[in-house]
Every structure is written in structure tokens, then in C-alpha cells.
Amino acid sequence: MIMTVIKVVLYILLAPILGGLMEGVDRVVSARMQRRQGPPLFQPFYDVYKLLAKQTTVVNSIQVLFVIAYTIFTIFTGALFFGGGDMLLVFFALSMSEVMMVLAAYSTNGPYSALGANRELLQMMCYEPMILLVAIGFYEANGSFMVNDLIHAANPAIIKIPGMLIGFLFILTIKFRKSPFDMSTSHHAHQEMVKGLTSDISGTNLAFYEIAEWYDEVLMMGIVAMFFIYNNPISIVWAVIACIIFYLMETLIDNIFPRVKYMAMLVSSWVVILVTAGTNLLILSVIK
């Protein structure tokens, strides 16, 4: 119980630092790929600091409530995961946090925010099935939904569910809103909807959103690490290396692929999910 509390506290304190650094690395690497100077590594922290100091303009009070709820649910989701909780509960809480952000955009009645919210719902349709299948895959591989049980398994999950990892890495691009799937909102200047989902969010509320995104990125990388961690302590090192490689791959994809239309996103994601996760589950059911 004490160790669980320590893990949760460490996540709450360290995740935004690690998430901000990940975002900074993404910007620096992207700049080098484009042969430009780019921002410093700590630019995401400077941005959030400036947002916290700016005047906050809100369309209505319910918008603030939904943004705060999004931040709280995102932190709660990560705390459940790193505290060793139930994977199903983790993913259900994650879905709830995304719904809060969509409701925040809808509550503004702004055209760009509404369009961004519509696109965010489409993106959720693409990645939510895969996220649920990942939980099922971990259960099929190790017979438990509890994170504590999964990280103490006799063998790494990647041995039994490699297809799940491939599918999960594909939908991570959608979840992170990286090109070619940066449809609801984007950190690039080529966004045709101003800022889409976050167009009508400013000041402190936008800072909360950015911090929640950092928590979310750390959570997603934690799930990737789960595929490699088992009861051998050295597996943690391999998991960290894998997370670094896969995160840099997301940055590479973000820089070399143009945005696609929403139907291409829907079709490609469902095809990948069916081929990778579906085939993997079928094989597991046969060999059991």
C-alpha cells in the first residue's frame, strides 16, 4: 500500500516534468530534421509559464469546468496505471478524460472549436477500439488485468502479443495528434482550423490543457513499456530504450507525412487494428 502511494505521488510530481521534456525533445528533433535552429529544450515549460501569467478569457464558466475535469481525469488515469491498478479501469477513465475535452470545445459554441471537437470524436473512434483490445491482449497473455501482476509476469508480453504493440503504436500517432492524423488540433502552423479543439481556450485553461497532455504522453509511453517489462529488473532498461525509439519514430512520422482525410484515417486505423490485434487474438485463442 505504501509503495502504491509512493508510485502515485512520484507520477503526479514527475510526469509533467518528463512530459514537458518529451515535448521539448520533439520540437528540437523536428527542427533538426527541417534544418533550422528551433526552440530550446525547455521551451514547453516557458510556454506554460507564459500562459499561466496571461489573462484568461472564457466563453462561459462550464468551459472552465470541463477543462479542469479533463486535467483531473487525465492525472487520475495515470495514477491508476502507475499505482498498479486495473487496466480496464485505466482505459475507461482515459476515455472519460477525452470526453471532457470534447465537451469543453462544444461548450464554447465556436465554429473552429466545434469542428475540432467533431474531428476529435472521429479520432476517438479510431484509437479507442485498439486501446480496449490492448487491455484484452494483456489479459490473454498473462491472465490478469492488474498492472502489478502484468509487470511481474514470467515473460514479457511482447512475446505473446507483438501484434497488439504494432497496432498500439499505429494509433499512438492518432492519440498524440501527430501528422498525418493531426485533425482535431495541431502544434504545426498548417492547421486550417486555427487551433481547432483548443481555439477558444486561453491563458490558465490552455496551460492546464498542455500540462494534461504531458501527463497523457507519459501514460502512453508507460503502456508501451508494459509490453517489455516482466519480473527481470533489466527489462526496465529495455523498456525505456524501446520507449525512446518509438517516441522518436512518432516525431519522424510527424515530419515526413502530410495530413490525410478523415476517411483515410478511419479505414487505415480499423484495417491495422483488424490485421494486427485481431490476428494476434485469434492466434492466442488457438494456441491456448
Order of alpha helices (4+ residues) and beta strands (2+ residues): alpha-alpha-alpha-alpha-alpha-alpha-alpha-alpha-alpha-alpha-alpha
